[in-house]
Structure formats: C-alpha cells, structure tokens
C-alpha cells in the first residue's frame, strides 16, 4: 500500500470521536468511519465506509467496504461522516495583522562583466565594492512519523487432565482466539525446537505422567481380562 499523508486534515477524527467509537465497540455496537482520501492500491474511493474493529491510541483498525482484511489507519486519515464538513465562511473584515518588521527582499546580484579599468581621477573617490547577499537555507521538511508495527503475539499451550493438549493465539490486547487441539507428540517436538530446557522439562513431565497412568490402566485391564478368562474356563469345565 502506498504511503498515506500525515498532515491533519479538517474533519478528521477528534479525541472525542475516538472515545465515542471505543464506547460503541465496548457495548457491542457497530462503529463506522469513512476514508478521507482514496486508496488506489485497494480501489477504494474517497468517502468509503469502513467498520471499526479496534482502537489503540490514535491507530484505528478498520475493515473497509469490499475488502476482506483488517487494515490500520491513523485518526487523521479518517472522519466520522461520509462527506467532508463545509469550510467555515471567511470573516468580512480581516483582523489587523500584528506589526512585524518589514523583511528586506533579497537583492539580486547581477553577473559581473569585465570592462576596461578606467583611469581613476586624482580627486575622484574609490568605487564601492558590490554587496554579496547570501540566501537563507530552505527549511527542512518535517520528519515523517514511522508507521506502527503489528501487534504482539502470545502463544499459549495447555495440557488437560486427560492428556488433551490445545494451543491458543492472542494478538496484542485482543481476546484470545479459539483453542485448537494438538497432539502431545507435536507439542514435544515444538518445545525441543525452541531449545528452552525448562519448557522441555515441563512438557515431558506431563507426558511422562500421562504415559505412566496409561500403562497402569492397561495393566489393570489385562488383569481383569485374565480373571474373566479363568472364570469362563472354570464354568466351561463344569458343563457335562
């Protein structure tokens, strides 16, 4: 996406607008804003409506109409109404400007042309040297504010009492996403790839405990099966 302007246009979102939009999101209501300028890379004209997804300071994450993606915009790139506000009428009488010292226009220095040196008169004064005017340096443009990067990401691995594992992903301050089931083997391989000994030991401890319980359960079921087979054999032996 091409860089967007950073100046503060008339009609952009004010702190009061941001507070109202955040309040609407907190109540589960739909919050809508509009683009101040077109975005040619996404084929979005000026005034395109967009649904507000989240607000972080002056950064508003929106989903523009016709775009299946969430994009971060600054408050000065959006407005609360579709059409820009009308320009205020100019006053009939202009206020007198504060008196300032008249700035002296820069003198133009004409190119010097070589000419024969006249013979000075004994009584004539020496000619004055031409004045040299140094132009003032042009002001440097204001440094452009860097764009905010993506939100931080937190990945949480959870082990249940029945050795059922799941993973949850959280973006920044948003609510955690839906937990997705994963196998113990994949969790063990993942933490070993991370190279964190404490994480490997924690995961292996849970898996080892689950393995021991499963082995005990198999042994108990095997014992019950042997008893049932012995009982069945005894019953079959009593039959004529």
N, C-alpha and C positions, 0 to 999 in steps of 0.2 A: 504494500500500500504506500503511495507517495506521501511524503511528509505534509502535515496539515499546518495551517498558520497558527501562531502562538499569541497573536495580539488579542485583546479583549474587545470583541465587537459589541455594539449596542444590542441589548435584548438577550444576551447570553444568560445562562443560569446563575442566579444570585445565591448567596448562602441560605436565604430564606427558602428559595426554590428547592435546594438540595435537602433542607430539613423536612419540607413537606413531602418530597418524594420518598425519603427514607422512612417517614412515618407511615406512608401508604404501603410500602413494602412490608413493614413490620405488622400491619393489620391484614396482610394477605391480599391487598387490593392491587389492581393493575395500575402501573405508573408509566406514563407515556411522555416522551420528549421528541424533538424534531431537529434534524440536521440544519445547521446554519449555512454550510457550504456543500456543494455537490462532491461526491466521491467517485470520480470517473472509473477507477480501477474496479469498483463493485457495481457500476452502472446505477448509482444512487443519486437522484437529483436533489437540489436544494428543497428543504421542507419535508423530506421523507420522514415518516413517523417511525419510532423505534420503541420497543418495550424495554423498560429499565429492569436489569437483572440484579445488580448490586451497586452499592455506592461505597467508595473508600476514599475519604477526604474529598479532593476535587476531581477524582477519577470516577467516571460513571461507566459501568459495563452495560452495554445495550445489545439488543438483537434487532437490527433494522428490518423493516418490512421487506420480504422477499429474499432475505439472507439467512441461511440455516447455520449461523455461527454467532458466538458472543464476542463482541469487539470492545476494547477500552477506548473511551473518548474523554477528553478533558471538559470541564464545565463550560469553558469559554468557546467550545465548539458546538454547543447545543443550546436550544432555547425551549421555553415552556409552551409556546404557541406555534402553530404551523406557519403563520405569516409574520414577518418582522414587524416590530412596533413602528408606528408612524413617527417620523422625525419631528422634534419639537419646533414650533414656529419661532422664527427669529424675532427678537425684540425690535420695535420700531426705532427706538433711539439707542444708538450704541453707547455703551459706557465709556467715559473718557479713559484712555489708556494711561497707566502710570508713566510719569515722565521718566524717560531714560536718556542718558547722554547719547547724542547723535553719533552713530558709528560712521567713521570716516571710510568712504569707499576706497577699495584697493586701487592704487594708481597703476595704470598700465604703463609698462616700460617699453618704449619704442626701441626697435633694433637700432644699434649704433652703426652709422655709416661712416666709413673712413673718408676724410676730406683733407684737403691740403691744410697744413697748420699755418694759420695766419701769423703774420709778424706782429707780436704784441706792441702796443703803443707804450712809450715810456711812462705815460701818465695814466693809461687805462688799467682798471683792476683786473686781477686774475679771474678767469671764468670759474664759476662754482661747479663742483663735482656733481654728477647726476645722482639722485636718491635711488637706492635699491630697496624695493618692497618685498619682503618675504611673506608668501601666502600662508595662512593658518592651516594646519593639517586638518583633513576631514575627520569628523568624529567616527570612531569605530562602531560597527553595528553591535547591538547587544547580544551577548552570548545566548545561544538557543538552549532552552531547558531540555535536559535529557528525558526521553520517554521512560515511563515506569515499566520495569520488567514484569514478568509473570508472577503470580502469587506463589508462595512457598507450598511445598507438597509434603504431607505426612503419610507414611505407610505403616499401618498397624496390623500385626499378625496375632491372632487369638487362637488359643487351644482350649477346647471344651472338655468337660469331664469324661466324655465318651470318646476321646481321641479324635474329635471332629475339629478340623482346622479351617480358619477363614482369614481373609485379608480385606482391610478397609482402607480406602484412599480419601484423604481430606485435603482440599485446596484452600490455603490461606485460612481466613476466619469463617469459611462456609461450614455448613453442616456436613458431617461425614457421609460419604456415599454408602450405597448398599453393600453389605458384607458379601463377598464371593467365596464359595467353598474351594479349598485347595487340599491336596494330599499331603500327608506328613513327609513323604519322600521328597516332594518338591520344596517344601519348607527347609528340610535339612540341607538339600543341595544349595539353596539360595543363600542361607546364612554362612555356609562354608565358603562360598564365592566371595562374601563380604570380607572374610578374614578377621572377624571380630571373635576372639576366643570366648568372651563372656556370653555373646549371643549363641554361639555354637553349643556351649555347655548347657545353657538354659533349655534350648530346643531338644538336645539329646537326652536331657534328664526326663523331660515329659514323655518323649518317645520310648525310652527305656522302661519307664514305669508302666506305660500302656502295654508294652510287649510282655512284661512280667505278669501283669494281670490277665492278659490273653492266654499265656501259657498255663497259668493256674486254672483258668476256666476250661481249657482243653483237657487238662489232666483230670479235672473233676468230672467232666462229661465222659471221658474214657472209662473212669472208674464206675460210673453209673451204668454205662453200657455193658461192662463186663459183668456187673451184678445182675443186670436184666438177662444177659445171655445164660448165666449159671442157673438162674431161676427157671428160665424157659427149658433148659436141658433137664433139670430135675423134674419138671412137670411132664416133659415128654417121656422120661424114664418110668413114671408111674402108670402110664397108659398101657393096657394089655396089648 
